[in-house]
Amino acid sequence: MSKSPSLSSISINSGAPAPKNGQAFRSGPVFASTFHLSGDVDPNVYQYGRFGHPTWSDLEDGLASLEGGETTVFPSGMSAAAAILTSLAAPGDTILLPSDGYGPVRHYAKQYLEKFGVNIQTIATREIDAFDFKGISLALLETPSNPMLDTFDISLAAQKLHALGGLLAIDNTTLTCLGQHVLSLGADISMSADTKALNGHSDVVFGHVSSTNNEINAKIREWRKYSGNIPGPMETWLVHRSLSTLDVRLERMCRNALALAETLSQHEKVKAIRYPGLPQDPSHETAKKQQQLFGFIISFELADKRSAEQFLSACSLVYEATSFGGVHSSAERRARWGTDDIPEGTIRFSVGCEKEIDIIADVLNALEML
Ligand SMILES: Cc1ncc(COP(=O)(O)O)c(C=O)c1O
């Protein structure tokens, strides 16, 4: 038996060292913009709140022990994505993004990078396994994709890109570092919108970037320092506190999700369903190979827009919202944004930590009313 604790146990103390006698288990946030700095500048001490901060360092150490790579925290998932794209792309480079991934990442690249001579190419997630990556310098991809939960083989993509001198970054928001270890699968960069499951309490917008490559980490940190995209100490501390319960939350959410997906897959009013945990799902084999968890997001299709809207209003336990990954179950008719190429009746359902029997009863009751 291995003597070192598993990642699940490391997440309980969030990577913090054991307290000494009389010390609190956890230290509080440090509210400071300015640090005493005398004489010649010492790069190993805190100097100014935009350059480095002890509360960031605590969370970054905790995340690094779970991700397996040095970590830089950001005030949102979008700023984490912007840090990767802006600091690693140069004029003439071609960036590959998923056509079915989080839309604002594509928007950012097109709006703010294309004008400086960076080329943007997109690809559907289900086509990535067969793609040759020729001409791609940096790929920022999602697996499973969101909302339709297609997957691709991370190790295969990393091998192909590395052979051509390219870099692979994975947006691991939907599974988190406990659900999929993207750096050990060969990706150069792991990125996450911690606003979702990693924080999980629907009260903080946050993000981070991790990598084992020192050159990449230096560029990411420099971009944070000079763009001023820095998180506040309170938000950072809240995310760190939530990290302690990530494992138990995910365990419950994913178990609930599998039970709900099995129920929905047999329901006559559900036209189609995607959940990588279902053996018949097209993502099942890849998910089994590279994920630790099947996830807590289910996408399913009802007859049309009206049925989807009726379903959402008929749920009482499940709140209608555009985010996901919280302890509270939430759902939305994703096509309402007009950004995803999906049927009008598609519901993206984020399964929370409620009792399985209660969520299933709420959903069955709402389907009954259609
Ligand atoms: C997969 C994914 N990446 C990035 C983001 C952006 O994160 P944030 O909203 O924290 O900026 C989101 C937000 O929904 C997301 O779903």
The ligand as an SDF file (V2000), in Angstrom:
LIG
                    3D

 16 16  0  0  0  0  0  0  0  0999 V2000
  -15.4420   25.7770  -19.5340 C   0  0  0  0  0  0  0  0  0  0  0  0
  -15.3580   27.1910  -19.0660 C   0  0  0  0  0  0  0  0  0  0  0  0
  -14.1930   27.8480  -19.1840 N   0  0  0  0  0  0  0  0  0  0  0  0
  -14.0770   29.1330  -18.7710 C   0  0  0  0  0  0  0  0  0  0  0  0
  -15.1400   29.8130  -18.2300 C   0  0  0  0  0  0  0  0  0  0  0  0
  -14.9700   31.2380  -17.7860 C   0  0  0  0  0  0  0  0  0  0  0  0
  -14.9750   31.3130  -16.3960 O   0  0  0  0  0  0  0  0  0  0  0  0
  -15.4070   32.6400  -15.5810 P   0  0  0  0  0  0  0  0  0  0  0  0
  -16.8690   32.7980  -15.7710 O   0  0  0  0  0  0  0  0  0  0  0  0
  -14.9870   32.3460  -14.1940 O   0  0  0  0  0  0  0  0  0  0  0  0
  -14.6410   33.7830  -16.1730 O   0  0  0  0  0  0  0  0  0  0  0  0
  -16.3640   29.1740  -18.0800 C   0  0  0  0  0  0  0  0  0  0  0  0
  -17.5200   29.8920  -17.5050 C   0  0  0  0  0  0  0  0  0  0  0  0
  -18.6390   29.4580  -17.6210 O   0  0  0  0  0  0  0  0  0  0  0  0
  -16.4770   27.8290  -18.5210 C   0  0  0  0  0  0  0  0  0  0  0  0
  -17.6390   27.1700  -18.4360 O   0  0  0  0  0  0  0  0  0  0  0  0
  1  2  1  0
  2  3  1  0
  2 15  2  0
  3  4  2  0
  4  5  1  0
  5  6  1  0
  5 12  2  0
  6  7  1  0
  7  8  1  0
  8  9  2  0
  8 10  1  0
  8 11  1  0
 12 13  1  0
 12 15  1  0
 13 14  2  0
 15 16  1  0
M  END
$$$$
